[in-house]
Structure formats: structure tokens, C-alpha cells
Amino acid sequence: MPGGSPQAGEASGLVTIVIHRRLAEESAEAYRAWQRRLGAVIAAWPGFVDRRVLEPDLPVQADWIIVERFSDADAARAWLRSDDRARLLADIEGMFVGDDDVHLFTEEARHPSEAASVLISSRVPVELEPEFLVWQRAVSAAEARFEGFVGHKVERPVPGVQDDWVVLLSFDSHEHLEAWLGSPQRARLLKEGERFNAQLTLTRANYGFGFWSQGAREQEPIFKNNLLVLLMLYPLVYLWGYFVSAPLIDSHGVPIWLSLFIGNLVSTQLLGWLLVPWAFKRFGWWLKPRQPVRVQLLGYLVIVVLYALSMALYAWLLSF
């Protein structure tokens, strides 16, 4: 079985396993009891540090999120492939109704060029979807036994947009990824899952796991960030011009090019150190990814109202 010790430096830092699971609502109480059982087992596991269980918080968070920390990569991967964990998972196999994601993060982040991932898509008949998810958990468990495993994420089809199931798989290097893709263990699992793999395609990329999951959402946070910067910049510029620049600088014959430089110097310092961090903190609820539509709209509405108030204040000052 491929594996061995982690790369130099990897085992010396804390390692976190983040698991997302979606369950039927009626399974919640049984799952809580199961989590208590798992907690008692993992507490005695060598290298275990701590864990947190975050319950669903609709409509923002639909999944259960379990965060488990270990002293090093050896301890984390040993837990992922352990018989104890496998027996516990078998007890709740029927509770899953949605995506099942397992992410493993080391404390020392690796450069994206040192990571590698694949996007695997396949067409799965509707009647085979429950069996497909069980099979995917077996695949993920096998991947976790290989050195360099980072994450395995299953994405469901999106009606009218994407008909295929998509698996996002990442290892910390191209070599470790290829070791898994070419392994007898994977070949055996693919043979067992032939009925799930109609029109299977595999796309490689020299990027880490986060590239696939964050790229599609990257544009929106940048746009929101820029709106918040403008929200702070606009009143700062006109207040500086009205109360400071005009009466104290321009009126004393300072050249416009120097006056503008002084104003920009002061504005950028105030924005970077005070105003923008303050705004980002106040609008943290709006900047979080995957927010419901009503939260998104509320944020944009607040921004528009504050813009209007700023312009109204400026117009009022100019009326004197």
C-alpha cells in the first residue's frame, strides 16, 4: 500500500480534517448520538488534539461540519483509514442524503504550483445515485491512505446546467496524484463502480483543491470589496476637500498637484489602516461566500442607501 512518512516539515505542524455531511432532518438526533460515540473513540486516538461539530444553520448552512485536529499528518491519515472509523461510518451509512466532503489541511500551506488536482465527471442513472454515494465514500477512504491526499469533494448534478456528477480530487503534488491514479487500488474500485462511470472524463490541473472550489466565486467578493472601498473613499475625499484642503491648503496658494498628493496620501493611509478594515468587519455578514439571495439583496440595499446619504450630505454642504 503506498504511503510512508509525510514530506519533510509536513508532520511537524497541526493537521485539520474538515468533513461536510448532509443528512435527512429526521436523522439529526441519531446523528448527534453517533457523534458523541465517535467523540469518545477519537479522544483516545494517538495524536488527536480537538474537534468541533457545527450543526446545520439554515438557510446559510445546510451541512453538518465536523472539524478534527491532529498533531501531524501521520495521525490524521491513520484516523481516516482506521478500522474504528470505518465501523462507526457503517453505523450511519443510511443517514446520508447529500454531498459528503472530506478535506485535509496542513498548518503550513503549500504553493499552488506544488499541488495538483483532477476534475472527474460521470453520468450516473438516478436509480443508482444512493449506491454511487456509498461507492464514493469507499473511494475517498482509499485515497486517504495515500501520501499527499488533500481533499475529495463530490458535487451533485445541477438540473438544466450540469447533468454529470463531478468529483474534485486533490493531492499535494503531481507525483502523489499520479501514484493514486495509476494504483491497483483505484483500478479495482473503478471496476467495482463500472455501472456508475458512463461517459467518465478526467481533467488534470496543476492547482490545489481550493482552485476548483474558489475560482467560480472569486469575482463576486472582489466586486463587493470594491463597493465597500468606494463607500469609505467617497465621503473621505469630499470631507477632506471641504474641511481641510480648501480652507487650509488651497487657500494658501499650494499648487493643485501638491494639494492632490497630500490629500491622496492622507486618504490612502486612513482607508488602509482604519476605514476599510472597519467597513469589512461591519459587512462581514454580507461578504461571506454562498449567502442566501435575501442576504445578498439586503447588503446591496444598505450600500445603495449609504451612497445616497453620502451624496445628500455633500449636496447639503455645497448649498451653503
VOBA-1610 file (N, C-alpha, C; in pm, whole numbers, padded with zeros to 5 digits, always signed):
BEGIN
Met+00085-00120+00000Met+00000+00000+00000Met+00087+00123+00000Pro+00073+00215-00098Pro+00150+00336-00097Pro+00123+00416+00027Gly+00220+00491+00070Gly+00202+00571+00192Gly+00335+00620+00239Gly+00378+00572+00356Gly+00506+00615+00410Gly+00492+00742+00488Ser+00607+00795+00526Ser+00608+00915+00608Ser+00579+01037+00525Pro+00523+01143+00584Pro+00497+01265+00511Pro+00624+01331+00466Gln+00608+01428+00376Gln+00723+01503+00331Gln+00782+01583+00447Ala+00905+01623+00429Ala+00973+01697+00534Ala+00895+01819+00573Gly+00876+01836+00701Gly+00806+01953+00753Gly+00659+01934+00767Glu+00599+01835+00695Glu+00455+01823+00698Glu+00407+01769+00832Ala+00479+01672+00887Ala+00433+01608+01009Ala+00455+01693+01133Ser+00531+01803+01119Ser+00565+01880+01238Ser+00456+01978+01276Gly+00359+02009+01186Gly+00255+02105+01216Gly+00121+02038+01234Leu+00029+02112+01296Leu-00106+02060+01315Leu-00173+02034+01181Val-00256+01930+01177Val-00331+01894+01058Val-00479+01890+01094Thr-00560+01950+01008Thr-00704+01957+01033Thr-00781+01881+00927Ile-00875+01799+00970Ile-00969+01731+00880Ile-01102+01803+00891Val-01155+01847+00778Val-01286+01913+00774Val-01381+01827+00692Ile-01491+01787+00753Ile-01587+01697+00689Ile-01722+01766+00680His-01780+01768+00559His-01914+01820+00536His-02007+01702+00507Arg-02119+01696+00579Arg-02216+01590+00553Arg-02357+01648+00555Arg-02441+01599+00462Arg-02580+01641+00459Arg-02667+01520+00494Leu-02758+01542+00588Leu-02842+01433+00635Leu-02989+01473+00628Ala-03074+01370+00629Ala-03217+01396+00639Ala-03247+01454+00777Glu-03345+01545+00783Glu-03375+01614+00908Glu-03412+01517+01020Glu-03481+01410+00983Glu-03524+01315+01086Glu-03408+01234+01143Ser-03291+01241+01078Ser-03174+01167+01126Ser-03089+01249+01224Ala-03128+01375+01249Ala-03043+01465+01327Ala-03013+01413+01466Glu-03115+01367+01539Glu-03094+01324+01676Glu-03006+01199+01682Ala-03030+01106+01590Ala-02947+00985+01585Ala-02802+01020+01550Tyr-02787+01120+01463Tyr-02652+01160+01424Tyr-02579+01227+01540Arg-02652+01306+01620Arg-02590+01366+01740Arg-02539+01257+01834Ala-02622+01155+01855Ala-02580+01045+01942Ala-02458+00974+01884Trp-02458+00957+01752Trp-02344+00893+01686Trp-02218+00978+01701Gln-02232+01109+01691Gln-02117+01197+01708Gln-02059+01187+01849Arg-02147+01169+01948Arg-02096+01151+02085Arg-02016+01022+02096Arg-02063+00918+02031Arg-01988+00791+02031Arg-01853+00809+01962Leu-01855+00875+01847Leu-01730+00897+01774Leu-01634+00982+01858Gly-01688+01083+01927Gly-01604+01168+02010Gly-01531+01091+02117Ala-01599+00992+02177Ala-01536+00912+02280Ala-01423+00826+02223Val-01442+00778+02097Val-01339+00694+02034Val-01220+00778+01991Ile-01247+00891+01925Ile-01137+00969+01869Ile-01056+01038+01979Ala-01118+01062+02094Ala-01047+01129+02203Ala-00925+01049+02248Ala-00932+00916+02233Ala-00820+00831+02275Ala-00724+00801+02160Trp-00749+00860+02043Trp-00666+00831+01926Trp-00530+00900+01939Pro-00420+00831+01909Pro-00287+00893+01918Pro-00277+01015+01827Gly-00233+01127+01883Gly-00216+01248+01805Gly-00338+01336+01795Phe-00452+01291+01851Phe-00573+01374+01846Phe-00556+01498+01934Val-00600+01614+01881Val-00588+01740+01955Val-00724+01788+02003Asp-00816+01813+01910Asp-00951+01855+01949Asp-01045+01842+01830Arg-01173+01864+01854Arg-01272+01856+01746Arg-01389+01948+01776Arg-01458+01989+01670Arg-01579+02070+01683Arg-01684+02015+01588Val-01808+02016+01632Val-01920+01973+01548Val-02014+02092+01532Leu-02029+02140+01408Leu-02115+02253+01378Leu-02242+02201+01311Glu-02354+02219+01376Glu-02481+02171+01322Glu-02531+02263+01212Pro-02620+02214+01124Pro-02675+02299+01017Pro-02742+02424+01075Asp-02731+02532+01000Asp-02791+02659+01038Asp-02858+02719+00915Leu-02977+02667+00885Leu-03047+02709+00763Leu-03092+02854+00774Pro-03096+02929+00662Pro-03067+02883+00526Pro-02921+02898+00486Val-02837+02949+00578Val-02697+02975+00541Val-02618+02847+00526Gln-02633+02753+00618Gln-02553+02631+00620Gln-02643+02509+00628Ala-02640+02427+00524Ala-02726+02309+00519Ala-02656+02184+00569Asp-02523+02184+00573Asp-02447+02065+00609Asp-02408+02065+00757Trp-02386+01944+00806Trp-02312+01928+00931Trp-02164+01944+00897Ile-02090+02019+00978Ile-01947+02039+00955Ile-01871+01991+01077Ile-01783+01896+01056Ile-01703+01840+01164Ile-01557+01878+01141Val-01496+01938+01240Val-01356+01981+01231Val-01276+01901+01334Glu-01180+01824+01284Glu-01097+01740+01371Glu-00951+01779+01352Arg-00881+01806+01462Arg-00740+01846+01454Arg-00650+01739+01514Phe-00537+01719+01446Phe-00439+01620+01489Phe-00301+01685+01494Ser-00213+01621+01569Ser-00080+01679+01589Ser+00005+01676+01464Asp-00021+01581+01372Asp+00058+01573+01249Asp-00020+01494+01144Ala+00036+01490+01023Ala-00032+01424+00911Ala-00043+01273+00931Asp+00058+01212+00994Asp+00052+01068+01018Asp-00070+01031+01102Ala-00092+01106+01210Ala-00205+01077+01298Ala-00339+01098+01228Ala-00349+01207+01149Ala-00474+01236+01078Ala-00507+01129+00975Arg-00409+01089+00896Arg-00434+00988+00792Arg-00458+00850+00854Ala-00391+00823+00965Ala-00415+00695+01033Ala-00560+00687+01081Trp-00612+00800+01132Trp-00753+00801+01175Trp-00847+00783+01055Leu-00819+00850+00944Leu-00905+00841+00827Leu-00916+00698+00774Arg-00808+00621+00784Arg-00809+00487+00727Arg-00826+00378+00834Ser-00860+00418+00956Ser-00866+00322+01066Ser-00991+00234+01060Asp-00981+00116+01116Asp-01096+00026+01126Asp-01201+00082+01221Asp-01157+00152+01326Asp-01253+00212+01420Asp-01345+00310+01348Arg-01286+00396+01266Arg-01366+00494+01192Arg-01456+00425+01090Ala-01403+00324+01023Ala-01483+00251+00924Ala-01606+00187+00988Arg-01588+00128+01106Arg-01702+00065+01175Arg-01806+00169+01216Leu-01759+00284+01262Leu-01852+00389+01301Leu-01928+00442+01179Leu-01860+00461+01066Leu-01927+00509+00946Leu-02031+00411+00896Ala-02003+00282+00912Ala-02101+00181+00869Ala-02232+00193+00945Asp-02226+00241+01068Asp-02347+00254+01150Asp-02440+00364+01102Ile-02387+00463+01027Ile-02472+00576+00984Ile-02484+00583+00832Glu-02449+00478+00765Glu-02447+00479+00618Glu-02580+00523+00558Gly-02690+00483+00617Gly-02821+00515+00562Gly-02869+00656+00589Met-02796+00733+00667Met-02841+00868+00704Met-02807+00973+00599Phe-02708+00947+00512Phe-02664+01048+00417Phe-02767+01070+00307Val-02792+01197+00276Val-02882+01229+00165Val-02819+01328+00068Gly-02698+01374+00096Gly-02637+01475+00009Gly-02488+01458-00003Asp-02422+01570-00033Asp-02279+01570-00058Asp-02202+01525+00067Asp-02091+01459+00043Asp-02005+01410+00150Asp-01862+01449+00118Asp-01811+01552+00183Asp-01679+01606+00152Asp-01582+01581+00266Val-01459+01544+00231Val-01352+01526+00329Val-01233+01609+00284His-01192+01707+00364His-01078+01792+00332His-00972+01776+00440Leu-00847+01769+00399Leu-00736+01759+00494Leu-00642+01875+00468Phe-00616+01956+00572Phe-00533+02074+00559Phe-00417+02068+00656Thr-00297+02096+00606Thr-00181+02109+00693Thr-00169+02255+00735Glu-00104+02277+00849Glu-00091+02414+00901Glu-00006+02500+00809Glu+00091+02439+00744Glu+00178+02512+00652Glu+00124+02495+00512Ala+00063+02602+00457Ala+00002+02594+00325Ala+00111+02577+00219Arg+00081+02496+00117Arg+00173+02473+00008Arg+00141+02567-00106His+00243+02603-00185His+00222+02690-00300His+00136+02618-00403Pro+00044+02689-00471Pro-00043+02622-00568Pro+00031+02543-00673Ser+00150+02588-00715Ser+00223+02516-00818Ser+00275+02383-00769Glu+00275+02362-00636Glu+00321+02236-00580Glu+00207+02139-00558Ala+00086+02182-00592Ala-00029+02096-00573Ala-00084+02053-00707Ala-00168+01951-00706Ala-00226+01900-00830Ala-00366+01847-00801Ser-00454+01865-00896Ser-00591+01819-00876Ser-00647+01765-01006Val-00754+01690-00996Val-00827+01641-01113Val-00976+01664-01092Leu-01044+01688-01201Leu-01188+01700-01201Leu-01242+01581-01279Ile-01319+01497-01211Ile-01370+01373-01271Ile-01522+01383-01282Ser-01574+01368-01402Ser-01719+01376-01422Ser-01770+01246-01481Ser-01893+01210-01445Ser-01955+01088-01497Ser-02106+01102-01492Arg-02174+01028-01577Arg-02320+01028-01582Arg-02371+00910-01501Val-02450+00939-01398Val-02499+00835-01307Val-02652+00826-01317Pro-02706+00709-01349Pro-02852+00694-01352Pro-02913+00730-01217Val-03029+00793-01220Val-03093+00840-01098Val-03113+00727-00998Glu-03153+00610-01047Glu-03182+00500-00955Glu-03057+00444-00889Leu-02937+00480-00940Leu-02812+00429-00883Leu-02743+00533-00794Glu-02801+00650-00777Glu-02734+00756-00702Glu-02702+00719-00557Pro-02794+00655-00482Pro-02758+00615-00345Pro-02638+00521-00340Glu-02634+00424-00433Glu-02520+00332-00438Glu-02392+00406-00480Phe-02407+00504-00570Phe-02293+00582-00614Phe-02228+00656-00498Leu-02309+00715-00409Leu-02255+00789-00295Leu-02183+00696-00198Val-02237+00577-00177Val-02169+00479-00092Val-02034+00441-00153Trp-02035+00420-00285Trp-01911+00386-00355Trp-01810+00499-00346Gln-01855+00624-00358Gln-01764+00738-00348Gln-01698+00745-00211Arg-01771+00706-00106Arg-01710+00707+00027Arg-01600+00602+00038Ala-01621+00490-00030Ala-01515+00388-00033Ala-01394+00439-00109Val-01417+00511-00219Val-01307+00568-00297Val-01231+00670-00212Ser-01305+00758-00144Ser-01241+00860-00060Ser-01158+00797+00051Ala-01209+00690+00111Ala-01135+00623+00217Ala-01005+00563+00164Ala-01009+00510+00042Ala-00889+00454-00018Ala-00788+00565-00052Glu-00837+00678-00102Glu-00749+00789-00134Glu-00676+00841-00010Ala-00747+00841+00103Ala-00687+00893+00227Ala-00569+00809+00273Arg-00556+00687+00225Arg-00444+00602+00262Arg-00316+00640+00188Phe-00329+00722+00084Phe-00213+00755+00001Phe-00148+00884+00048Glu-00017+00886+00041Glu+00057+01004+00084Glu+00020+01125-00001Gly+00003+01239+00065Gly-00024+01363-00007Gly-00170+01392-00030Phe-00261+01305+00017Phe-00404+01332-00003Phe-00445+01462+00064Val-00520+01547-00009Val-00565+01676+00042Val-00716+01684+00052Gly-00788+01646-00052Gly-00934+01659-00045Gly-01007+01581-00153His-01130+01544-00122His-01218+01471-00213His-01357+01533-00198Lys-01406+01597-00302Lys-01533+01667-00295Lys-01626+01616-00404Val-01748+01583-00367Val-01849+01532-00461Val-01952+01641-00485Glu-01972+01677-00612Glu-02071+01777-00649Glu-02185+01709-00725Arg-02308+01734-00681Arg-02425+01677-00748Arg-02453+01747-00880Pro-02528+01682-00971Pro-02572+01750-01093Pro-02660+01871-01060Val-02656+01970-01148Val-02740+02089-01134Val-02840+02086-01249Pro-02968+02060-01222Pro-03067+02047-01329Pro-03066+02168-01422Gly-03060+02139-01551Gly-03061+02244-01651Gly-02927+02308-01676Val-02827+02276-01592Val-02694+02336-01607Val-02589+02228-01627Gln-02590+02127-01542Gln-02488+02022-01546Gln-02553+01889-01516Asp-02543+01797-01610Asp-02607+01667-01594Asp-02519+01566-01524Asp-02389+01591-01518Asp-02294+01495-01463Asp-02271+01517-01314Trp-02235+01407-01247Trp-02176+01416-01113Trp-02029+01453-01132Val-01978+01539-01044Val-01839+01584-01055Val-01767+01559-00923Val-01650+01498-00933Val-01565+01474-00816Val-01440+01560-00830Leu-01410+01639-00729Leu-01290+01723-00726Leu-01191+01658-00630Leu-01079+01614-00683Leu-00980+01540-00605Leu-00847+01614-00610Ser-00781+01628-00493Ser-00654+01700-00489Ser-00552+01628-00402Phe-00428+01628-00450Phe-00312+01582-00374Phe-00211+01696-00367Asp-00114+01684-00275Asp-00022+01795-00255Asp+00088+01803-00359Ser+00097+01706-00450Ser+00196+01713-00557Ser+00148+01628-00675His+00204+01658-00792His+00169+01581-00912His+00208+01434-00896Glu+00321+01410-00833Glu+00369+01273-00817Glu+00274+01191-00730His+00228+01250-00619His+00135+01178-00531His+00001+01155-00599Leu-00044+01253-00677Leu-00169+01236-00751Leu-00157+01121-00851Glu-00049+01118-00926Glu-00030+01013-01026Glu-00016+00876-00960Ala+00043+00873-00841Ala+00055+00745-00770Ala-00082+00687-00742Trp-00177+00773-00704Trp-00313+00724-00680Trp-00383+00688-00811Leu-00373+00775-00913Leu-00445+00750-01038Leu-00398+00622-01106Gly-00270+00588-01088Gly-00219+00467-01151Gly-00214+00346-01061Ser-00275+00354-00944Ser-00264+00247-00846Ser-00359+00130-00874Pro-00321+00009-00834Pro-00413-00106-00845Pro-00539-00086-00762Gln-00528-00017-00649Gln-00646+00005-00564Gln-00752+00085-00639Arg-00710+00190-00710Arg-00806+00270-00786Arg-00864+00189-00902Ala-00779+00110-00969Ala-00827+00027-01080Ala-00934-00071-01031Arg-00913-00128-00912Arg-01011-00222-00858Arg-01142-00151-00827Leu-01132-00031-00768Leu-01253+00044-00734Leu-01329+00088-00859Leu-01255+00127-00964Leu-01321+00164-01090Leu-01394+00046-01151Lys-01335-00071-01140Lys-01401-00191-01193Lys-01528-00221-01114Glu-01521-00204-00980Glu-01639-00226-00897Glu-01749-00124-00926Gly-01708-00005-00968Gly-01806+00102-00991Gly-01833+00128-01138Glu-01812+00028-01223Glu-01831+00049-01367Glu-01971+00100-01401Arg-02072+00055-01327Arg-02210+00094-01359Arg-02235+00242-01330Phe-02143+00308-01254Phe-02160+00450-01223Phe-02081+00540-01318Asn-01999+00483-01403Asn-01899+00561-01474Asn-01926+00579-01622Ala-02052+00589-01661Ala-02085+00616-01800Ala-02031+00752-01840Gln-01967+00760-01957Gln-01912+00886-02011Gln-01816+00951-01912Leu-01735+00871-01843Leu-01641+00925-01745Leu-01532+01005-01815Thr-01503+01124-01763Thr-01392+01207-01813Thr-01308+01253-01696Leu-01180+01275-01721Leu-01087+01318-01616Leu-01003+01433-01670Thr-01003+01546-01598Thr-00926+01664-01638Thr-00825+01696-01529Arg-00696+01703-01566Arg-00590+01735-01471Arg-00564+01885-01468Ala-00512+01931-01353Ala-00470+02070-01340Ala-00361+02080-01236Asn-00264+02167-01258Asn-00156+02189-01161Asn-00196+02296-01061Tyr-00309+02277-00997Tyr-00358+02367-00894Tyr-00409+02283-00779Gly-00415+02347-00663Gly-00463+02277-00545Gly-00614+02267-00541Phe-00662+02205-00438Phe-00806+02181-00421Phe-00886+02309-00418Gly-00830+02413-00354Gly-00902+02539-00344Gly-00926+02606-00478Phe-00840+02580-00579Phe-00860+02641-00710Phe-00996+02606-00768Trp-01033+02479-00759Trp-01160+02436-00818Trp-01278+02494-00742Ser-01270+02500-00610Ser-01386+02541-00531Ser-01401+02691-00519Gln-01290+02767-00535Gln-01296+02911-00514Gln-01304+02990-00643Gly-01255+02934-00751Gly-01247+03012-00874Gly-01380+03067-00921Ala-01486+02987-00910Ala-01615+03031-00961Ala-01674+03143-00878Arg-01629+03158-00751Arg-01688+03258-00663Arg-01597+03379-00644Glu-01484+03381-00718Glu-01384+03483-00691Glu-01431+03622-00732Gln-01511+03633-00841Gln-01547+03763-00894Gln-01634+03841-00797Glu-01732+03775-00736Glu-01829+03845-00653Glu-01764+03911-00531Pro-01681+03844-00451Pro-01619+03911-00337Pro-01536+04032-00378Ile-01465+04027-00491Ile-01386+04141-00535Ile-01477+04259-00565Phe-01589+04233-00631Phe-01685+04339-00662Phe-01740+04400-00534Lys-01775+04318-00437Lys-01826+04368-00310Lys-01719+04447-00235Asn-01596+04396-00235Asn-01488+04468-00169Asn-01471+04608-00227Asn-01477+04617-00360Asn-01462+04747-00425Asn-01575+04842-00388Leu-01697+04790-00376Leu-01809+04874-00336Leu-01789+04930-00195Leu-01734+04849-00105Leu-01710+04896+00031Leu-01597+04999+00036Val-01494+04978-00047Val-01386+05077-00053Val-01441+05211-00101Leu-01526+05208-00204Leu-01588+05331-00254Leu-01676+05396-00147Leu-01745+05313-00069Leu-01831+05366+00037Leu-01751+05447+00138Met-01627+05407+00166Met-01541+05480+00257Met-01467+05594+00187Leu-01430+05572+00061Leu-01348+05670-00011Leu-01425+05797-00044Tyr-01548+05783-00091Tyr-01624+05900-00137Tyr-01644+06005-00027Pro-01699+05968+00090Pro-01714+06072+00194Pro-01580+06123+00246Leu-01480+06037+00250Leu-01349+06082+00298Leu-01293+06191+00208Val-01302+06171+00076Val-01246+06267-00020Val-01317+06401-00010Tyr-01451+06399-00006Tyr-01518+06531-00005Tyr-01509+06599+00131Leu-01507+06522+00239Leu-01491+06584+00371Leu-01352+06645+00386Trp-01252+06574+00334Trp-01115+06628+00337Trp-01109+06757+00253Gly-01168+06753+00135Gly-01165+06870+00049Gly-01239+06989+00109Tyr-01355+06962+00171Tyr-01439+07070+00223Tyr-01382+07132+00351Phe-01337+07045+00445Phe-01297+07096+00576Phe-01147+07120+00590Val-01065+07056+00508Val-00920+07066+00525Val-00853+07130+00404Ser-00868+07067+00287Ser-00793+07111+00171Ser-00828+07253+00128Ala-00958+07280+00113Ala-00999+07413+00064Ala-00960+07526+00159Pro-00993+07516+00289Pro-00961+07630+00377Pro-00817+07636+00425Leu-00750+07522+00436Leu-00618+07521+00499Leu-00501+07502+00402Ile-00527+07450+00282Ile-00418+07421+00188Ile-00433+07503+00060Asp-00544+07482-00011Asp-00562+07551-00140Asp-00566+07702-00122Ser-00628+07752-00014Ser-00641+07896+00007Ser-00508+07964+00035His-00406+07887+00063His-00273+07943+00092His-00180+07932-00028Gly-00237+07908-00145Gly-00158+07909-00267Gly-00079+07784-00295Val-00111+07673-00228Val-00041+07547-00255Val-00082+07497-00394Pro+00013+07458-00482Pro-00021+07410-00616Pro-00116+07290-00610Ile-00203+07280-00713Ile-00303+07174-00715Ile-00240+07037-00715Trp-00125+07022-00786Trp-00062+06890-00793Trp-00012+06846-00655Leu+00037+06942-00575Leu+00083+06910-00440Leu-00035+06889-00346Ser-00139+06970-00363Ser-00258+06954-00279Ser-00321+06816-00299Leu-00329+06774-00428Leu-00386+06641-00457Leu-00301+06530-00396Phe-00167+06547-00404Phe-00079+06445-00347Phe-00099+06433-00197Ile-00108+06547-00129Ile-00127+06545+00017Ile-00260+06478+00051Gly-00366+06515-00023Gly-00497+06456+00002Gly-00498+06306-00021Asn-00434+06260-00130Asn-00428+06116-00159Asn-00345+06041-00056Leu-00236+06104-00011Leu-00152+06040+00091Leu-00230+06018+00220Val-00300+06120+00264Val-00378+06107+00387Val-00493+06008+00368Ser-00562+06015+00252Ser-00677+05929+00228Ser-00639+05782+00225Thr-00530+05749+00155Thr-00491+05608+00145Thr-00452+05552+00281Gln-00386+05634+00364Gln-00347+05586+00497Gln-00470+05561+00585Leu-00564+05657+00581Leu-00686+05640+00661Leu-00768+05521+00612Leu-00775+05504+00480Leu-00851+05390+00425Leu-00788+05258+00465Gly-00656+05246+00441Gly-00590+05118+00464Gly-00582+05076+00609Trp-00560+05174+00699Trp-00541+05139+00839Trp-00669+05139+00921Leu-00764+05223+00885Leu-00881+05240+00972Leu-01015+05211+00903Leu-01045+05286+00798Leu-01182+05286+00746Leu-01220+05157+00675Val-01136+05109+00584Val-01171+04987+00510Val-01177+04864+00602Pro-01077+04842+00692Pro-01092+04730+00786Pro-01219+04740+00869Trp-01255+04861+00912Trp-01378+04881+00989Trp-01499+04842+00906Ala-01504+04885+00779Ala-01618+04853+00692Ala-01628+04704+00665Phe-01513+04640+00640Phe-01515+04496+00612Phe-01565+04418+00734Lys-01528+04465+00853Lys-01575+04398+00974Lys-01725+04414+00990Arg-01776+04535+00965Arg-01920+04561+00980Arg-02003+04488+00876Phe-01947+04466+00758Phe-02020+04399+00650Phe-01973+04254+00632Gly-01914+04196+00736Gly-01868+04057+00727Gly-01980+03961+00694Trp-02100+03988+00745Trp-02217+03902+00719Trp-02253+03900+00570Trp-02220+04006+00498Trp-02253+04017+00355Trp-02142+03962+00267Leu-02018+03969+00314Leu-01903+03927+00234Leu-01882+03776+00234Lys-01944+03706+00328Lys-01925+03561+00334Lys-01976+03496+00206Pro-01904+03393+00154Pro-01948+03327+00031Pro-02076+03247+00054Arg-02146+03222-00057Arg-02265+03137-00060Arg-02377+03188+00031Gln-02394+03319+00035Gln-02501+03375+00116Gln-02635+03359+00042Pro-02746+03345+00118Pro-02878+03338+00054Pro-02907+03467-00023Val-03001+03458-00118Val-03033+03573-00202Val-03081+03691-00118Arg-03162+03663-00015Arg-03216+03773+00065Arg-03104+03848+00139Val-03000+03777+00182Val-02886+03842+00247Val-02808+03925+00146Gln-02789+03869+00026Gln-02720+03943-00079Gln-02792+04073-00111Leu-02924+04065-00131Leu-03001+04183-00167Leu-03002+04287-00054Leu-03010+04240+00070Leu-03007+04332+00183Leu-02875+04409+00186Gly-02765+04340+00161Gly-02635+04407+00160Gly-02627+04515+00053Tyr-02672+04481-00068Tyr-02669+04580-00176Tyr-02761+04698-00144Leu-02877+04671-00082Leu-02969+04778-00046Leu-02905+04873+00055Val-02840+04818+00156Val-02773+04901+00257Val-02665+04988+00191Ile-02588+04929+00100Ile-02482+05003+00030Ile-02542+05120-00048Val-02650+05094-00123Val-02713+05199-00203Val-02764+05312-00114Val-02829+05278-00002Val-02880+05379+00090Val-02766+05464+00145Leu-02656+05402+00184Leu-02542+05477+00237Leu-02478+05566+00131Tyr-02472+05517+00006Tyr-02424+05602-00103Tyr-02513+05727-00115Ala-02644+05705-00114Ala-02738+05817-00129Ala-02722+05918-00015Leu-02706+05868+00107Leu-02688+05958+00220Leu-02559+06039+00207Ser-02452+05975+00159Ser-02326+06046+00140Ser-02341+06158+00038Met-02406+06127-00074Met-02425+06230-00177Met-02517+06341-00129Ala-02619+06306-00052Ala-02710+06408+00001Ala-02636+06501+00097Leu-02550+06445+00180Leu-02473+06527+00273Leu-02380+06621+00197Tyr-02316+06572+00094Tyr-02227+06655+00014Tyr-02304+06768-00052Ala-02420+06736-00110Ala-02504+06839-00174Ala-02546+06945-00072Trp-02577+06899+00051Trp-02619+06994+00155Trp-02505+07086+00195Leu-02384+07035+00206Leu-02269+07117+00241Leu-02240+07221+00132Leu-02256+07180+00006Leu-02228+07272-00104Leu-02333+07382-00117Ser-02449+07362-00052Ser-02555+07462-00063Ser-02528+07586+00021Phe-02431+07578+00110Phe-02402+07694+00196Phe-02306+07790+00125
//
